[in-house]
Structure formats: C-alpha cells, structure tokens
Amino acid sequence: MSRRIGILAGPYRVDDQLGGIGLRLWEIAQVLADAGHRVTIAAPHPSPFTHPGIRITTAPARKVVDTCEVVLTTDLPDTTLLLHAHRTGVRIVAENAPPVEHLHYTTLTGDDGAELYRDTVARWRLQLLLADHLLVRSEAEHASVLGALVTAGRMSVAHHQTDPGLAHLVSLVPLGFTRHAAATAATADAAAVVTEGACDLLWNGGVWDYCHPAPVLTALARLGPGAPVLRLMYAPSPGRRRALEEQAGRLGVGHLLRWPDKPVGHRERDGWVKAARALVFTGGRTAENATCHRLRLRDAALYRLPVVVDPYGASGDLVRALGIGPVADPDTPDALAGALLAATADGPPRTGYLTALDRAAGRFTLERTLRPLLAWLDTGHRAPDRNTPDLVRAVDGLLAAHPALTGPAPRLI
C-alpha cells in the first residue's frame, strides 16, 4: 500500500553539496519511492535532484509532518517535530545511534558543555521513547539500541509477542547504495575529473581529529620509491591542511599527497572514486568508532575497491569479516604500509580482495536491506506500546525533567 512519507533531513543537505548522511537519506528515499510510496524530503536548501515519487521542499518541516502518514528522521531530530508527529498519530521511523560521536564536537568543550550534552542525551532518549521503528547501521549499533530500549522501558512482552526477533521495532540497514547509484557509477568517467597524476589511494570522506590521514603519510614514507599516491576527495580545513602539508614535508612524501583545489560536488564523486585503486580511512581508538559503520564504506562495494581500515570497531570488523581489504593498526607504520601496498598493487592479495568484493556486493544494496522496513510500512502498524500507560508516564517524566525538549535544540555543529 502506498504511504505518504516525510523525510526530515534537519541540517543535512540533499543536493549536489550533500555529505554522507544526506546521501543516505536521498538513496533511502529512492527505494521508498520505487516501492510506490510518495516521499517528501524536508531539506535545508533547494535541490535540483529529481526522482519519480520524490519531492524535495524547503517548506517548514512541520507542514511536511502534517501531510504525511509516516516520518523518517535522522539521529537527534527536532524534538518539537517528534512530539507533534507523535501527538497527531503520525508513525515515526528514526535513524538511531547513541550520542557518543558528539563528544568530539568543540561546542561541548566550553563552560556550558556539560549542560549542552545533558540536553543532547535527553533529546536522544525522547527519540527512543517516541519512535515506532528504528534504523541502525551495524550489528554493534543493533545490539546497543536493544540495550537502550530496555533501559528506556520500551522492551516488553507485547513486543516479544509481536515478533521475538523485534523486526517490527528495529531494522538493520547497513551502509549501501541503490540500483540507480550503481547505474551512474558504471558510466562515470574518471578522466573527466582526475586530470593530474594518479589516484592510487583515495581518502573518500572528511578529515577530522578522530578520523584523519596522518598515519597514512607515515606509512607511505616507509614504502619509499613507488609508494602509492594519496588523494583526499575533499580539501581539509585550513588548519588541518597546514598540519598535513608540514607532516608530508618532514617525511619527504609531499609529492604523494594531493587534494582538489575546489569543492567536489556529488555529481563529480563517481569519477573521483572510480579513478582510485583502493580506499583508505584510519580512525582513532574511540568509543564512536567502536559502534558505527563509517558512511564512506558505501563506496567500497559500489566501485569494487579494496578498503584499508583500522581495527578499532565496527568498520574494521566488517572489512575483516568480508575479506574486502586489509585491516591494519595505524599506530604500527610498517603494518599499515604493507596494507596500503596489498590493496593497491597487482598481486594475489588485491585479487583476493576484489573477489571478496564481488561475493559481498549484494549485501550492500539498499533495495535488499530495506525490505524489512518496507514490510513494516505495508502493515500500517504503530509500535504496540505506543500509548501504554508506562510509555506515557516515561515521556511525561522526561519532558518534566527537561522542558527544553519542547523547544528548538541548541546547535551542536
């Protein structure tokens, strides 16, 4: 049955300047629309993107909620919209991850950081209480959200009797891509965008304090002549750029480090990634990396590229389990250097990674991983505990303890 679905993008763009979360929302919308649903995306900026069954609007998100039967949100959505949807009977589907990554944000290091984080956690707890269905990206996140639901008082005999597997409540939707993305990638022209030199290794996301390419530069220095070229898909911030340039100069690998001199739009990404021989991203030993699948993993299966990753959590676990690239400790330069060579140089190791990518390609398609959500949408069912006295008391208690949840959230990023 066709449903009217609103996707609340919050601050995330769904246009040619989108990032990982915006791309995930756009591709989920495509799958929903292909299944016959009518999708409206409430986005912060106008978008030229078009797809049958999808409308992108910059109108107030509340208006979108008022015209929908189901809303899908990102993590930490506008709680005023959540409450409005809940009170008007709109079903809520929420991407969910505990607010651990947020502790990296500089906004939480100021004098009011502790109070700001308490507010952030309270908004996440409200999402847990109000969602009829939750989306998670990794097995680790799936386990963590089940624990969180128990702690929040959402787990019950009613849920178990509905389905012991809880498929009506939580869907595992790993990082992936649509058939439309696959068709675009197949025809992308690498030469049209990468016009200077090689693109052996591609750092295909942003540069952050907790996920940065500094260890890769040290590893490249260990390889000597013939080391692969490292390209960053996006230019780092001025401060991080200076630090990387200085490090590359000290190590004598400045000629191996490159990035674009202008912003790379989404429609150019295919050429950039297609020009590479392998992907690389090295994160820190952080709690956030322990549970999340980094959004850039999507590119590995879509473009059939081995991926070099650290062993510090869900991303490394997935790469190791599927055999789609070498997992190496970025704190061990020789091990990381060997991994970079294995992923980029022709030979048995790289051939093995490519074969594994071929075997694993099907599990990355969103058309496959969204089937449980599509089945739940067809039922028209709300969560079985949606209006139980216990849940009503829990929501009322949270709002009483944190009255700010009935207003706009402070800006974190």
C-alpha positions as MATLAB code, in Angstrom:
seq = 'MSRRIGILAGPYRVDDQLGGIGLRLWEIAQVLADAGHRVTIAAPHPSPFTHPGIRITTAPARKVVDTCEVVLTTDLPDTTLLLHAHRTGVRIVAENAPPVEHLHYTTLTGDDGAELYRDTVARWRLQLLLADHLLVRSEAEHASVLGALVTAGRMSVAHHQTDPGLAHLVSLVPLGFTRHAAATAATADAAAVVTEGACDLLWNGGVWDYCHPAPVLTALARLGPGAPVLRLMYAPSPGRRRALEEQAGRLGVGHLLRWPDKPVGHRERDGWVKAARALVFTGGRTAENATCHRLRLRDAALYRLPVVVDPYGASGDLVRALGIGPVADPDTPDALAGALLAATADGPPRTGYLTALDRAAGRFTLERTLRPLLAWLDTGHRAPDRNTPDLVRAVDGLLAAHPALTGPAPRLI';
ca = [
       0.000    0.000    0.000;
       1.283    3.443   -0.904;
       2.101    5.684    2.063;
       2.789    9.393    2.301;
       6.273    9.536    3.833;
       8.093   12.640    5.007;
      11.856   12.550    5.465;
      13.089   15.211    7.885;
      16.652   15.972    6.790;
      17.230   18.533    9.540;
      20.523   20.368    8.844;
      21.729   17.830    6.262;
      21.741   18.933    2.619;
      20.106   16.784   -0.058;
      21.600   18.462   -3.105;
      24.893   18.499   -5.001;
      26.737   19.551   -1.822;
      25.366   16.701    0.271;
      27.540   14.667    2.610;
      27.253   11.100    3.789;
      24.030   11.463    5.773;
      22.324   13.468    3.047;
      23.287   10.817    0.508;
      21.919    8.046    2.712;
      18.613    9.902    3.076;
      18.376   10.501   -0.677;
      19.021    6.857   -1.532;
      16.593    5.585    1.119;
      14.014    7.952   -0.399;
      14.659    6.448   -3.840;
      13.992    2.927   -2.608;
      10.813    4.018   -0.820;
       9.583    5.818   -3.939;
      10.440    2.864   -6.182;
       8.254    0.737   -3.902;
       5.312    3.021   -4.648;
       5.405    5.374   -1.674;
       5.072    9.143   -2.070;
       8.084   10.767   -0.448;
       8.628   14.382    0.551;
      12.048   15.431    1.852;
      12.150   18.492    4.105;
      15.633   19.849    3.334;
      17.518   22.985    4.432;
      18.358   24.089    0.868;
      16.714   23.845   -2.562;
      17.812   20.853   -4.619;
      17.991   20.025   -8.323;
      17.716   16.289   -7.568;
      14.703   14.603   -9.137;
      13.284   11.099   -8.944;
       9.783    9.753   -9.652;
       7.748    9.811   -6.469;
      10.084   12.183   -4.562;
       9.582   15.866   -3.834;
      12.233   17.985   -2.081;
      10.997   21.094   -0.305;
      12.378   23.854    1.884;
       8.935   24.497    3.350;
       8.697   24.297    7.156;
       9.164   20.693    8.219;
       6.035   20.878   10.367;
       3.976   21.291    7.194;
       5.561   18.147    5.820;
       4.679   16.256    9.003;
       1.067   17.443    8.703;
       0.732   15.932    5.221;
       2.314   12.548    5.982;
       1.357    9.200    7.467;
       4.977    8.340    8.324;
       8.019   10.499    9.076;
      11.622    9.311    8.870;
      14.223   11.264   10.801;
      17.961   11.341   11.266;
      19.525   10.874   14.681;
      18.765   13.772   17.055;
      15.921   15.321   15.042;
      13.962   18.404   16.053;
      12.116   17.174   19.143;
       9.255   19.618   18.611;
       8.560   17.810   15.328;
       8.846   14.415   17.008;
       6.322   15.413   19.651;
       3.974   16.896   17.044;
       4.140   13.735   14.918;
       3.553   11.527   17.948;
       0.566   13.536   19.187;
      -1.080   13.659   15.759;
      -0.783    9.914   15.174;
       1.971   10.000   12.529;
       4.225    6.937   12.647;
       7.881    7.724   13.396;
      10.885    5.946   11.866;
      14.197    7.125   13.323;
      17.814    6.507   12.466;
      19.331    5.820   15.841;
      22.787    5.936   17.355;
      23.705    6.928   20.894;
      25.214   10.433   21.126;
      28.838    9.397   21.576;
      30.344   10.981   18.455;
      29.039   14.325   19.677;
      31.593   14.337   22.483;
      34.202   15.167   19.830;
      32.442   18.434   18.992;
      34.192   21.585   20.178;
      30.838   23.035   21.239;
      30.822   20.576   24.144;
      34.205   21.710   25.498;
      33.066   25.157   26.634;
      31.757   26.276   30.010;
      28.228   25.109   29.217;
      29.381   21.873   27.573;
      28.101   19.590   30.349;
      24.608   21.070   30.234;
      24.593   21.018   26.436;
      25.470   17.325   26.457;
      22.725   16.566   29.016;
      20.289   18.267   26.647;
      21.626   16.200   23.727;
      21.188   12.933   25.624;
      17.670   13.906   26.674;
      16.700   14.525   23.042;
      18.092   11.119   22.083;
      16.092    9.492   24.921;
      12.927   11.168   23.652;
      13.567    9.733   20.201;
      13.933    6.253   21.734;
      10.612    6.657   23.521;
       8.613    8.048   20.599;
       9.876    6.026   17.619;
       7.589    3.349   16.214;
      10.513    1.889   14.274;
      14.280    2.378   14.481;
      17.000    2.041   11.840;
      20.551    1.048   12.761;
      23.623    0.716   10.544;
      25.715   -2.035   12.128;
      25.394   -5.163   14.223;
      27.077   -3.288   17.060;
      24.533   -0.479   16.827;
      21.739   -3.063   16.712;
      22.931   -4.557   19.989;
      23.384   -1.144   21.595;
      19.911    0.068   20.634;
      18.302   -3.073   22.068;
      20.052   -2.377   25.366;
      18.985    1.251   25.214;
      15.365    0.249   24.590;
      15.423   -1.983   27.652;
      16.866    0.835   29.761;
      14.286    3.273   28.383;
      11.458    0.925   29.336;
      10.442    0.204   25.748;
      11.109   -3.541   25.815;
       8.059   -5.580   26.804;
       6.132   -8.822   26.422;
       3.964   -7.031   23.846;
       6.993   -6.511   21.608;
       8.184  -10.085   22.096;
       4.746  -11.492   21.268;
       4.570   -9.335   18.141;
       7.905  -10.758   16.925;
      10.644  -12.359   19.038;
      13.165  -11.009   16.504;
      11.786   -7.485   17.011;
      11.798   -6.842   13.238;
       8.721   -4.646   13.739;
      10.761   -2.375   16.015;
      14.346   -2.316   14.687;
      15.754   -2.706   11.156;
      19.426   -3.241   10.386;
      20.121   -1.137    7.291;
      23.884   -1.193    6.718;
      25.610    1.345    4.537;
      24.759    0.719    0.936;
      23.651    2.062   -2.410;
      20.743    1.814   -4.820;
      20.499    0.352   -8.286;
      20.364    3.935   -9.547;
      23.747    4.705   -7.962;
      25.164    1.529   -9.487;
      23.992    2.577  -12.958;
      25.544    6.039  -12.551;
      28.826    4.619  -11.258;
      29.062    2.241  -14.218;
      29.102    5.126  -16.693;
      31.229    7.596  -14.698;
      34.319    8.993  -16.410;
      37.331    9.089  -14.085;
      39.482   11.006  -16.569;
      36.999   13.868  -16.601;
      37.774   14.847  -13.002;
      41.177   13.418  -12.090;
      43.318   15.121  -14.664;
      46.660   15.225  -12.896;
      48.649   12.195  -11.852;
      47.496    9.035  -10.179;
      44.788    8.355   -7.648;
      46.047    5.147   -6.099;
      44.644    5.666   -2.616;
      41.536    7.751   -2.019;
      40.582    9.218    1.336;
      36.916    9.462    0.378;
      35.496   11.471    3.277;
      36.272   14.367    5.550;
      39.302   14.896    7.771;
      38.561   15.023   11.494;
      40.529   14.801   14.715;
      39.254   11.258   15.269;
      39.470   10.071   11.646;
      42.476   11.523    9.844;
      45.131   10.525    7.269;
      48.250   11.445    9.263;
      49.136    7.757    9.891;
      48.838    7.082    6.154;
      51.543    9.654    5.398;
      53.898    7.977    7.867;
      53.202    4.613    6.240;
      53.845    5.997    2.745;
      57.259    7.213    3.900;
      58.117    3.622    4.878;
      57.402    2.389    1.339;
      59.982    4.600   -0.388;
      60.079    4.924   -4.200;
      56.982    3.616   -5.919;
      54.710    4.338   -2.969;
      51.076    4.963   -3.989;
      49.679    8.462   -4.315;
      47.171    9.541   -1.677;
      44.340   11.824   -2.734;
      41.870   13.438   -0.378;
      38.482   13.753   -2.041;
      37.735   16.953   -0.130;
      40.164   19.693    0.827;
      40.699   19.731    4.602;
      40.118   22.816    6.725;
      42.977   25.381    6.605;
      44.420   24.290    9.959;
      44.357   20.586    9.144;
      45.706   21.314    5.659;
      48.745   23.108    7.078;
      49.379   20.276    9.530;
      49.215   17.630    6.777;
      51.455   19.650    4.452;
      54.024   20.132    7.212;
      53.968   16.435    8.101;
      54.284   15.398    4.447;
      57.228   17.776    4.035;
      59.026   16.396    7.079;
      58.528   12.832    5.838;
      59.536   13.591    2.258;
      56.187   12.470    0.798;
      54.777   15.845   -0.197;
      54.701   14.706   -3.838;
      52.381   11.837   -2.856;
      49.701   13.967   -1.164;
      47.026   15.669   -3.265;
      43.557   17.166   -2.922;
      41.214   19.200   -5.129;
      41.584   22.956   -5.393;
      37.812   23.488   -5.443;
      34.784   21.848   -3.807;
      33.811   18.461   -5.235;
      30.100   18.193   -5.950;
      28.168   14.984   -5.584;
      27.922   14.500   -9.336;
      31.727   14.542   -9.535;
      32.238   11.935   -6.819;
      31.768    8.981   -9.136;
      34.716    9.999  -11.290;
      36.944   10.627   -8.299;
      36.212    7.278   -6.690;
      36.382    5.405   -9.973;
      39.891    6.747  -10.556;
      41.193    5.099   -7.367;
      42.661    1.650   -6.817;
      41.741    1.462   -3.136;
      40.072    3.400   -0.351;
      41.725    4.208    2.957;
      40.493    5.708    6.212;
      42.156    5.480    9.592;
      40.157    6.383   12.659;
      41.158    6.747   16.253;
      40.655    4.306   19.098;
      37.386    5.960   20.153;
      34.053    4.749   21.502;
      32.249    6.197   18.476;
      34.354    4.142   16.064;
      33.588    1.034   18.115;
      29.926    1.007   17.145;
      29.492    2.866   13.868;
      29.994    1.918   10.259;
      31.654    4.916    8.652;
      29.488    6.239    5.859;
      32.340    6.137    3.347;
      32.298    2.307    3.391;
      29.468    2.590    0.862;
      31.986    3.327   -1.888;
      33.917    0.066   -1.467;
      31.235   -2.238   -2.852;
      29.757    0.274   -5.284;
      33.075    0.860   -7.076;
      34.694   -2.541   -6.335;
      37.585   -1.053   -4.390;
      39.556   -2.723   -1.596;
      39.450   -0.696    1.597;
      42.265   -0.210    4.117;
      40.881    0.461    7.580;
      41.852    0.440   11.236;
      40.781   -2.386   13.592;
      39.089   -0.179   16.180;
      35.476   -1.235   15.840;
      32.524   -1.989   13.580;
      34.087   -0.763   10.325;
      37.219   -2.875   10.767;
      35.134   -5.842   11.896;
      33.035   -5.678    8.725;
      36.024   -5.344    6.381;
      37.786   -8.252    8.090;
      34.687  -10.476    8.105;
      34.019   -9.921    4.397;
      37.689  -10.027    3.390;
      37.327   -6.879    1.269;
      40.590   -5.250    2.348;
      43.433   -5.303    4.845;
      42.817   -4.211    8.435;
      45.899   -2.608    9.964;
      46.746   -0.704   13.127;
      47.526    2.898   12.122;
      49.839    3.119   15.144;
      52.087    0.496   13.502;
      53.512    2.214   10.378;
      55.090   -0.893    8.853;
      51.845   -2.860    9.135;
      49.864   -0.009    7.618;
      52.437    0.383    4.830;
      52.086   -3.300    3.958;
      48.308   -2.943    3.921;
      48.459    0.036    1.546;
      50.666   -1.922   -0.840;
      48.491   -5.041   -0.661;
      45.374   -3.046   -1.521;
      46.850   -1.072   -4.432;
      49.491   -3.286   -6.093;
      48.534   -6.030   -8.529;
      49.062   -9.431   -6.971;
      47.324  -12.223   -5.026;
      46.288  -10.065   -2.025;
      44.498   -7.454   -4.138;
      42.954  -10.142   -6.342;
      41.576  -11.776   -3.214;
      40.024   -8.526   -2.012;
      38.395   -7.970   -5.408;
      36.975  -11.488   -5.395;
      35.579  -10.910   -1.903;
      34.013   -7.639   -3.057;
      32.269   -9.499   -5.864;
      30.897  -12.024   -3.362;
      29.720   -9.334   -0.958;
      28.263   -6.844   -3.444;
      24.651   -7.973   -2.997;
      24.583   -7.349    0.725;
      25.248   -3.644    0.194;
      22.167   -2.916   -1.915;
      19.565   -0.800   -0.136;
      16.812   -2.489   -2.121;
      17.710   -5.640   -0.170;
      18.401   -4.211    3.269;
      15.275   -2.019    3.329;
      12.894   -4.949    2.773;
      12.018   -5.281    6.494;
      11.198   -1.566    6.708;
       9.083   -1.786    3.553;
       7.219   -4.767    5.030;
       6.567   -2.823    8.251;
       5.316    0.198    6.300;
       2.840   -2.042    4.479;
       1.319   -3.253    7.758;
       0.306    0.227    8.849;
       1.027   -0.779   12.439;
       2.311    1.530   15.145;
       4.561    0.263   17.924;
       2.432   -1.994   20.193;
       3.415    0.010   23.291;
       2.822    3.414   21.718;
       0.038    4.566   24.047;
       0.565    2.323   27.055;
       0.425    3.995   30.500;
       4.085    3.127   31.150;
       5.253    4.825   27.958;
       3.054    7.859   28.526;
       4.487    8.247   32.030;
       8.043    7.871   30.712;
       7.532   10.587   28.077;
       5.800   12.915   30.540;
       8.582   12.378   33.075;
      11.309   13.132   30.550;
       9.568   16.319   29.425;
       9.101   17.413   33.028;
      12.790   16.863   33.774;
      13.893   18.536   30.514;
      11.282   21.128   29.495;
      13.672   22.463   26.846;
      12.731   19.423   24.716;
       9.525   21.190   23.766;
      11.597   23.884   22.055;
      14.334   24.021   19.395;
      17.626   22.268   20.097;
      20.851   24.230   20.547;
      23.203   23.985   17.586;
      25.948   21.397   18.113;
      27.885   21.533   14.838;
];
